[in-house]
Amino acid sequence: MEFVHPNPLPHETPTDYGMLGATDAERGRKLFLMGVAGLCGLLVYLAYSANVDDPLHLILGLVMFALSVLPSLLWARSGGSRFPVFETILILCANAYALPVLNSHEQLATYAPEVITRSSVTVILYQLSAILTYLTVRGLPGRSRFWRESLITRELEKFIIYGLILSTLYIWASIFTTWVPRDFESVLRAICYGIGILCTFISTQRWGRGELTRTDKTVLVCTLLPQLFMMSVGLILIGAISLIGIGLLGYVSGGRRIPWLVLGLAFAILAVLHTGKTQMRTKYWEERHPAPTFSQLPAYFGEWFNYGLQPTSGGKTVSQKMLERTSLMHILCLIVDNTPARQDYLYGKTYGYVLPQLIPRFFWPEKPRSHVATYELGVYYGLQDEAATTTTTIAFGLLAEAYANFGLFGAMLLGVFWGFWVKKLQIWSTFSPMFSFAGLLMVLLTAWSFNAELTMAAWVSSLQQAVVVVLGVPLVLRSLFGL
């Protein structure tokens, strides 16, 4: 239930964040009922088509899937109010953990049934801890300037779109030239990536509200599309996925409608790219073929699409292959199988890298790499040696990291952490303008909720850089130009 202050100030309403049109409660109820019916039908289909030998694994897989979707259904019932940070974090558990169990992911075949069972129970307890905490947390909306003062005026909104030109030029220069000074690369990357997120969200929201001119739309399309492809040249898709997600979120929050055609097209393209990613990495990472130049991008992506559309053993579809690529269940099984039977818990060692990541590298040039916790886990569990960490980063995910540190208690504590802090931030920002410090922070958290494969140190490090930029740039612009 949304909190409404008994004596609200003028225009103090929690509908500012509504994704579905919060004033139209009927739309939210219809979407909720459709979602419940769809979930029930999908669970029946998954139960019928699941490739699972153990009936217990079938039940656990279905429970994990249902708990992944439940927060999104409740979000729809509330009229889509609040940015779906918590809902995104939970729904990613469906493809990361539930579907690999239901489809008998081939990488799970190496583990005993009891390991898969313990891993599935770990996921379920994590989900229940998160959901129950989220539903029980209460509080009062924030009333300080941080929560109540808008940083971006309508006049400034009109010029924000041209920031996409700057972020596009930076991405091009950083990938295809040597113009970016190495000593300032991380700082410039954080600045330009943060500007890109901010400009994308505001511009797509204005498009949803019908405020973009034809020139504005041309600038938006002609900058975002090159960004998406250039960000994917390194064969890592999470940056492009996050940018697409934040763009869709902006459009939906502005227009109160879902662009199904764009959503379907984006999913289809990402599915093909995800499928062909392994063969491309083998060629360009392991066999060390030279990276493409800017003029070679059409041929490069043509090759990538060709790999993605090729049939594979077992007659798997593109969507099945994509879900396999995004699985984290086999990593969780590895850690559950080894800890503490063969290796002791880490007792918070990887979390010790979180706070140092908040110190700017300018003040600490020898600061550990942002993925240091990921490398620590990879070496500790024998997946790579120290030399391999310079070229390869393994996706562990926050849940596997929590189990490696504190076992089942760590997994449940992670759920409590997400449920408590996300709900608190949502309550505190109840009456925050969309472009206040608080509103922009929620935009960033929504974008970062897609980063399910990161460890906590890497997650916090990347978020902190973006927060400084996204909250600082509007403040500087308003101070300098009075917009």
Phi and psi in degrees as a GROMACS rama.xvg file:
@    title "Ramachandran Plot"
@    xaxis  label "Phi"
@    yaxis  label "Psi"
@TYPE xy
-80.2908  140.963  GLU-2
-83.2144  133.424  PHE-3
-126.657  122.434  VAL-4
-65.3295  138.941  HIS-5
-63.2425  -27.5167  PRO-6
-128.18  71.6933  ASN-7
-68.1756  151.14  PRO-8
-75.811  169.123  LEU-9
-55.4671  134.223  PRO-10
64.5349  16.3959  HIS-11
-85.3577  98.7275  GLU-12
-143.899  141.931  THR-13
-81.9607  10.1119  PRO-14
-87.1003  -2.97877  THR-15
-59.2772  -30.5529  ASP-16
-93.5087  -0.828833  TYR-17
-54.0524  125.944  GLY-18
-89.1157  -26.4576  MET-19
-112.362  1.85323  LEU-20
94.0542  77.8119  GLY-21
-62.8446  -22.0699  ALA-22
-74.4695  -17.0233  THR-23
-100.14  83.5448  ASP-24
-64.6272  -29.7444  ALA-25
-63.0181  -37.9098  GLU-26
-63.2007  -41.5861  ARG-27
-63.9161  -41.6975  GLY-28
-65.0648  -40.3969  ARG-29
-64.6005  -43.0509  LYS-30
-64.68  -37.676  LEU-31
-63.0282  -47.0803  PHE-32
-65.013  -39.6394  LEU-33
-62.9523  -39.6195  MET-34
-65.321  -42.2434  GLY-35
-62.3893  -45.1539  VAL-36
-63.255  -41.566  ALA-37
-64.3365  -40.7132  GLY-38
-63.7646  -44.2027  LEU-39
-60.7957  -44.5744  CYS-40
-63.9759  -39.1773  GLY-41
-68.4928  -38.0938  LEU-42
-64.2705  -39.1618  LEU-43
-63.7723  -44.0368  VAL-44
-62.5393  -44.8018  TYR-45
-64.5405  -38.3037  LEU-46
-63.8575  -37.5067  ALA-47
-75.1848  -39.2277  TYR-48
-97.3651  -5.55449  SER-49
-60.8893  140.413  ALA-50
-102.181  71.2256  ASN-51
-129.444  130.348  VAL-52
-83.5763  -35.5126  ASP-53
-92.2328  118.202  ASP-54
-57.3397  -33.006  PRO-55
-63.4417  -39.2288  LEU-56
-65.8701  -34.7417  HIS-57
-62.1542  -47.2552  LEU-58
-63.0496  -45.3049  ILE-59
-63.7841  -39.4951  LEU-60
-63.0642  -43.1419  GLY-61
-66.7332  -38.0556  LEU-62
-65.0039  -44.3914  VAL-63
-59.4233  -42.6672  MET-64
-64.8004  -45.4062  PHE-65
-63.248  -42.3244  ALA-66
-67.8274  -27.9559  LEU-67
-66.5682  -36.418  SER-68
-88.7775  -25.8018  VAL-69
-52.1737  -48.6529  LEU-70
-59.4997  -35.3536  PRO-71
-66.8629  -36.1374  SER-72
-65.7336  -42.3619  LEU-73
-66.2382  -35.0917  LEU-74
-63.3834  -42.1656  TRP-75
-65.2298  -39.3966  ALA-76
-63.3683  -29.2849  ARG-77
-82.1339  6.44764  SER-78
85.2932  17.4597  GLY-79
71.0351  24.5364  GLY-80
-73.6964  152.246  SER-81
74.7567  147.83  ARG-82
-68.1869  136.537  PHE-83
-79.9846  58.4296  PRO-84
-68.6837  -56.698  VAL-85
-61.6963  -41.4995  PHE-86
-62.673  -39.7649  GLU-87
-66.8492  -43.1417  THR-88
-57.5138  -42.6766  ILE-89
-75.4712  -40.0306  LEU-90
-69.6149  -23.0168  ILE-91
-67.6636  -16.8899  LEU-92
-66.0649  -22.449  CYS-93
-62.2739  -52.8781  ALA-94
-83.6907  -24.0782  ASN-95
-78.2545  -32.9078  ALA-96
-128.486  -44.5873  TYR-97
-70.9294  -52.7355  ALA-98
-64.0981  -37.5366  LEU-99
-58.7106  -35.1585  PRO-100
-70.8881  -43.6752  VAL-101
-67.999  -29.5722  LEU-102
-98.3914  7.25354  ASN-103
48.8276  59.272  SER-104
-45.2191  129.28  HIS-105
-58.1414  -26.2474  GLU-106
-76.6991  -10.6486  GLN-107
-86.013  -12.5605  LEU-108
-64.8765  -19.6722  ALA-109
-82.0709  -5.64427  THR-110
-108.111  145.569  TYR-111
-66.0783  152.267  ALA-112
-55.4509  -36.1488  PRO-113
-67.9187  -28.1492  GLU-114
-68.7488  -43.7701  VAL-115
-63.5406  -39.4248  ILE-116
-62.4884  -48.325  THR-117
-62.7665  -38.59  ARG-118
-66.462  -40.3525  SER-119
-65.6754  -41.9327  SER-120
-62.9256  -37.0993  VAL-121
-59.3567  -45.3465  THR-122
-63.0101  -44.2459  VAL-123
-63.8701  -43.0588  ILE-124
-66.4631  -35.6371  LEU-125
-61.9399  -46.1776  TYR-126
-64.4335  -45.5477  GLN-127
-63.6847  -40.9406  LEU-128
-60.9415  -42.757  SER-129
-66.5793  -47.4338  ALA-130
-67.0789  -45.637  ILE-131
-65.3013  -39.2166  LEU-132
-64.2495  -44.9473  THR-133
-59.5966  -41.0114  TYR-134
-74.2074  -22.6675  LEU-135
-99.1475  -14.5359  THR-136
-70.5646  136.676  VAL-137
-127.862  168.668  ARG-138
172.962  -175.978  GLY-139
-119.138  146.055  LEU-140
-61.3868  147.23  PRO-141
-72.8376  148.426  GLY-142
-129.564  6.87751  ARG-143
-80.1465  174.78  SER-144
-60.6846  -33.4031  ARG-145
-55.7595  -39.8071  PHE-146
-91.6859  -21.1736  TRP-147
-114.425  -15.8952  ARG-148
-99.0791  125.646  GLU-149
-78.7151  136.311  SER-150
-94.0839  -18.5138  LEU-151
-121.844  121.382  ILE-152
-88.9719  170.841  THR-153
-61.6614  -33.9843  ARG-154
-65.9258  -43.1654  GLU-155
-68.6594  -34.387  LEU-156
-54.5853  -37.402  GLU-157
-65.4726  -26.466  LYS-158
-97.1757  -10.9869  PHE-159
-59.969  -33.9925  ILE-160
-59.0537  -29.2153  ILE-161
-75.5145  -10.6523  TYR-162
-66.4562  -22.4007  GLY-163
-65.1696  -29.1137  LEU-164
-64.7513  -42.8475  ILE-165
-61.8887  -48.1181  LEU-166
-65.811  -34.6513  SER-167
-66.4771  -43.4269  THR-168
-63.7078  -37.8886  LEU-169
-64.7693  -46.1847  TYR-170
-58.769  -43.5048  ILE-171
-61.9055  -47.1223  TRP-172
-65.868  -38.9385  ALA-173
-70.8286  -27.6518  SER-174
-92.82  -39.8231  ILE-175
-111.374  0.744101  PHE-176
-135.357  175.782  THR-177
-111.059  23.3709  THR-178
-73.1465  -27.984  TRP-179
-78.2356  118.743  VAL-180
-60.3531  132.842  PRO-181
-60.2929  -36.5346  ARG-182
-67.5603  -24.201  ASP-183
-110.212  8.1461  PHE-184
-60.9809  -47.4499  GLU-185
-65.2021  -38.1971  SER-186
-67.1358  -47.145  VAL-187
-64.6014  -37.0703  LEU-188
-62.4983  -44.8674  ARG-189
-62.8717  -42.4291  ALA-190
-63.3181  -50.689  ILE-191
-71.8617  -34.8139  CYS-192
-68.7076  -40.236  TYR-193
-63.5053  -43.0159  GLY-194
-61.6943  -40.0299  ILE-195
-61.2137  -44.1048  GLY-196
-63.5885  -47.5564  ILE-197
-59.7821  -48.9593  LEU-198
-67.1249  -36.5019  CYS-199
-63.8636  -47.6803  THR-200
-63.6016  -48.5368  PHE-201
-64.7311  -42.0546  ILE-202
-68.7075  -42.0853  SER-203
-69.9633  -31.7925  THR-204
-66.2163  -41.095  GLN-205
-64.7202  -34.8326  ARG-206
-62.7149  -44.685  TRP-207
-60.4846  -34.1181  GLY-208
-80.9755  -4.65887  ARG-209
78.3489  26.3111  GLY-210
-101.253  -5.81167  GLU-211
-82.9043  137.503  LEU-212
-79.2527  172.18  THR-213
-62.1451  -37.4109  ARG-214
-64.131  -42.8487  THR-215
-60.682  -43.3365  ASP-216
-63.4272  -38.9027  LYS-217
-63.8587  -44.0222  THR-218
-61.1641  -43.3174  VAL-219
-62.1495  -49.7769  LEU-220
-67.0941  -42.4402  VAL-221
-76.2384  -6.50617  CYS-222
-106.642  -39.9701  THR-223
-68.4136  -44.1663  LEU-224
-60.8728  -48.9389  LEU-225
-59.8825  -36.9668  PRO-226
-59.968  -46.2007  GLN-227
-60.5882  -42.5697  LEU-228
-72.8392  -41.4064  PHE-229
-67.9796  -34.9881  MET-230
-66.6132  -19.3256  MET-231
-96.1071  -5.27744  SER-232
-57.9588  -34.5958  VAL-233
-76.5205  5.93905  GLY-234
67.9883  26.1125  LEU-235
-121.697  121.863  ILE-236
-100.285  -6.79897  LEU-237
-63.2625  -34.3052  ILE-238
-63.0434  -44.9366  GLY-239
-66.0618  -40.2963  ALA-240
-62.5402  -43.8347  ILE-241
-63.3356  -40.3819  SER-242
-66.6064  -40.7994  LEU-243
-62.6413  -43.8405  ILE-244
-61.0134  -43.6215  GLY-245
-71.8575  -32.3333  ILE-246
-66.3686  -43.6582  GLY-247
-65.3411  -39.1033  LEU-248
-62.1433  -42.3109  LEU-249
-61.8521  -45.0074  GLY-250
-63.6537  -44.2645  TYR-251
-66.4648  -40.2801  VAL-252
-68.3281  -27.087  SER-253
-86.5543  -38.9066  GLY-254
-100.726  -9.11255  GLY-255
56.4808  33.515  ARG-256
-150.347  153.124  ARG-257
-99.4063  125.932  ILE-258
-80.1581  83.0973  PRO-259
-60.0246  -37.9519  TRP-260
-63.8015  -47.3354  LEU-261
-64.4033  -40.4447  VAL-262
-62.5464  -44.9784  LEU-263
-65.9697  -40.7466  GLY-264
-65.5666  -42.6012  LEU-265
-62.6807  -42.8363  ALA-266
-63.0616  -42.8519  PHE-267
-62.1504  -44.8302  ALA-268
-66.4422  -44.3238  ILE-269
-64.9845  -35.5789  LEU-270
-62.0176  -44.433  ALA-271
-65.4195  -43.731  VAL-272
-64.854  -40.4105  LEU-273
-61.2977  -39.9187  HIS-274
-66.3134  -41.1342  THR-275
-86.1808  -0.0302795  GLY-276
-64.1684  -38.0406  LYS-277
-63.8978  -46.6864  THR-278
-65.7642  -36.3141  GLN-279
-66.4137  -40.4487  MET-280
-65.8364  -36.8587  ARG-281
-60.7337  -42.6989  THR-282
-73.4669  -47.4399  LYS-283
-93.2149  -19.5392  TYR-284
-98.8336  -55.8652  TRP-285
-78.5788  -43.7276  GLU-286
-86.3933  -4.49241  GLU-287
57.3538  42.3279  ARG-288
-67.9995  146.666  HIS-289
-63.6245  141.963  PRO-290
-65.8273  152.733  ALA-291
-72.6219  149.818  PRO-292
-81.9709  173.673  THR-293
-60.9581  -40.5544  PHE-294
-70.8545  -17.3445  SER-295
-92.0987  1.18607  GLN-296
-59.5513  -42.0784  LEU-297
-57.9764  -43.9693  PRO-298
-67.3796  -37.6579  ALA-299
-62.6165  -48.5656  TYR-300
-73.628  -27.3163  PHE-301
-62.548  -42.4738  GLY-302
-63.8303  -42.427  GLU-303
-62.6411  -45.7826  TRP-304
-62.9244  -37.0447  PHE-305
-61.5393  -44.2741  ASN-306
-62.9019  -41.2635  TYR-307
-66.638  -27.0438  GLY-308
-93.5238  -4.95499  LEU-309
-70.7814  140.15  GLN-310
-68.7043  151.522  PRO-311
-123.471  173.449  THR-312
-61.5843  144.323  SER-313
86.3392  -1.75028  GLY-314
62.3765  36.2661  GLY-315
-73.4225  144.822  LYS-316
-81.5014  168.003  THR-317
-60.446  -42.1369  VAL-318
-65.8833  -37.1854  SER-319
-64.0733  -42.1839  GLN-320
-67.4081  -34.6576  LYS-321
-65.649  -42.5525  MET-322
-64.0116  -35.4796  LEU-323
-62.945  -38.359  GLU-324
-68.1583  -25.0895  ARG-325
-100.87  9.22423  THR-326
-73.098  137.18  SER-327
-117.665  1.28641  LEU-328
-65.7919  -38.6826  MET-329
-66.5931  -32.228  HIS-330
-69.0379  -42.4096  ILE-331
-62.0335  -41.3799  LEU-332
-61.0736  -40.7752  CYS-333
-58.7011  -46.1137  LEU-334
-71.9246  -40.854  ILE-335
-63.7306  -38.4951  VAL-336
-67.0488  -35.646  ASP-337
-93.645  -20.0487  ASN-338
-116.6  124.16  THR-339
-98.7138  16.4534  PRO-340
-57.6735  -45.3445  ALA-341
-114.422  -22.8202  ARG-342
-137.013  140.337  GLN-343
-72.6428  161.419  ASP-344
-62.2769  155.7  TYR-345
-84.8747  -13.1814  LEU-346
51.6204  46.9357  TYR-347
86.5718  7.93063  GLY-348
-60.5933  -44.4749  LYS-349
-70.4939  -26.2108  THR-350
-73.5708  -17.3982  TYR-351
-66.9407  -13.9443  GLY-352
-88.3963  -5.82045  TYR-353
-69.9  -55.7099  VAL-354
-61.1464  -41.1827  LEU-355
-58.6128  -26.5076  PRO-356
-68.6482  -18.3467  GLN-357
-78.5105  -11.9457  LEU-358
-84.4736  123.38  ILE-359
-59.0086  140.478  PRO-360
-63.2277  -21.9609  ARG-361
-59.3271  -37.0482  PHE-362
-88.7205  -16.7753  PHE-363
-140.539  80.3335  TRP-364
-57.292  -29.5334  PRO-365
-93.0812  18.2613  GLU-366
-57.5972  139.994  LYS-367
-56.7283  151.351  PRO-368
-61.2382  152.299  ARG-369
-61.9937  -28.5934  SER-370
-96.0174  21.7832  HIS-371
-59.8436  -37.1198  VAL-372
-66.639  -36.9776  ALA-373
-62.5367  -45.0839  THR-374
-65.393  -36.6255  TYR-375
-59.6951  -45.4919  GLU-376
-66.4075  -42.4384  LEU-377
-60.409  -42.9822  GLY-378
-72.4685  -41.7088  VAL-379
-61.7294  -37.8687  TYR-380
-97.4307  12.8792  TYR-381
72.4231  19.7744  GLY-382
-84.6133  -18.9889  LEU-383
-161.306  161.694  GLN-384
-101.802  178.043  ASP-385
-58.7504  -39.0219  GLU-386
-64.72  -36.1582  ALA-387
-69.52  -22.547  ALA-388
-67.8607  -16.9747  THR-389
-77.6103  -17.4905  THR-390
-121.884  -18.9353  THR-391
-130.811  134.748  THR-392
-121.281  122.424  THR-393
-92.2335  137.44  ILE-394
-82.5638  110.347  ALA-395
-97.7066  -47.9283  PHE-396
90.5785  156.397  GLY-397
-67.0733  -34.5625  LEU-398
-69.6988  -44.8022  LEU-399
-62.7992  -39.4264  ALA-400
-62.4473  -42.1896  GLU-401
-62.2282  -41.2002  ALA-402
-68.0924  -39.7914  TYR-403
-61.3517  -29.6308  ALA-404
-86.98  -44.8967  ASN-405
-135.73  11.3568  PHE-406
69.801  -147.799  GLY-407
-61.5871  -36.496  LEU-408
-61.2994  -40.2398  PHE-409
-63.5215  -39.8303  GLY-410
-63.1526  -43.28  ALA-411
-69.0469  -37.2301  MET-412
-65.0291  -35.5934  LEU-413
-62.5781  -41.4302  LEU-414
-61.8117  -43.1342  GLY-415
-62.292  -40.324  VAL-416
-58.5658  -49.7406  PHE-417
-64.9627  -47.6183  TRP-418
-61.5083  -40.198  GLY-419
-72.7216  -54.6041  PHE-420
-73.0696  -37.6246  TRP-421
-65.5791  -42.8196  VAL-422
-65.3428  -41.2115  LYS-423
-59.5839  -46.4335  LYS-424
-62.6674  -38.3235  LEU-425
-65.7845  -40.431  GLN-426
-67.4103  -47.3296  ILE-427
-60.0924  -31.2276  TRP-428
-96.9676  18.0439  SER-429
-53.047  -44.7153  THR-430
-108.665  19.7164  PHE-431
-77.8247  135.902  SER-432
-59.7456  153.056  PRO-433
-55.1654  -36.9885  MET-434
-109.813  32.913  PHE-435
-83.6567  174.281  SER-436
-53.2843  -46.8856  PHE-437
-65.316  -43.6123  ALA-438
-61.882  -44.3403  GLY-439
-67.3201  -34.1467  LEU-440
-62.2786  -40.5204  LEU-441
-67.2101  -33.0001  MET-442
-61.0072  -46.9535  VAL-443
-64.6371  -42.6208  LEU-444
-62.2773  -35.6718  LEU-445
-65.0086  -42.1126  THR-446
-64.1361  -40.8822  ALA-447
-76.0531  -16.131  TRP-448
-67.1895  -14.0536  SER-449
-77.8926  -13.736  PHE-450
-83.7822  61.2166  ASN-451
-70.8308  -19.7703  ALA-452
-89.2719  -4.72706  GLU-453
-83.1805  160.707  LEU-454
-88.4265  168.983  THR-455
-62.7242  -40.6843  MET-456
-62.2355  -43.9502  ALA-457
-68.5298  -37.9014  ALA-458
-63.5839  -48.136  TRP-459
-67.4318  -39.7635  VAL-460
-61.4708  -48.5342  SER-461
-68.973  -37.9042  SER-462
-65.8552  -41.8206  LEU-463
-60.863  -41.4269  GLN-464
-63.5666  -42.3601  GLN-465
-68.3815  -38.0194  ALA-466
-61.397  -45.1598  VAL-467
-58.5114  -42.388  VAL-468
-73.5328  -52.0098  VAL-469
-65.2123  -35.2876  VAL-470
-83.4519  -25.2247  LEU-471
-84.3876  -38.0476  GLY-472
-60.2577  -50.3723  VAL-473
-60.6398  -36.7446  PRO-474
-65.2498  -41.679  LEU-475
-65.4134  -45.5948  VAL-476
-61.1638  -41.4094  LEU-477
-68.5953  -36.9916  ARG-478
-68.2862  -38.1106  SER-479
-78.01  -41.5232  LEU-480
-111.985  -6.47025  PHE-481
66.7613  26.5799  GLY-482
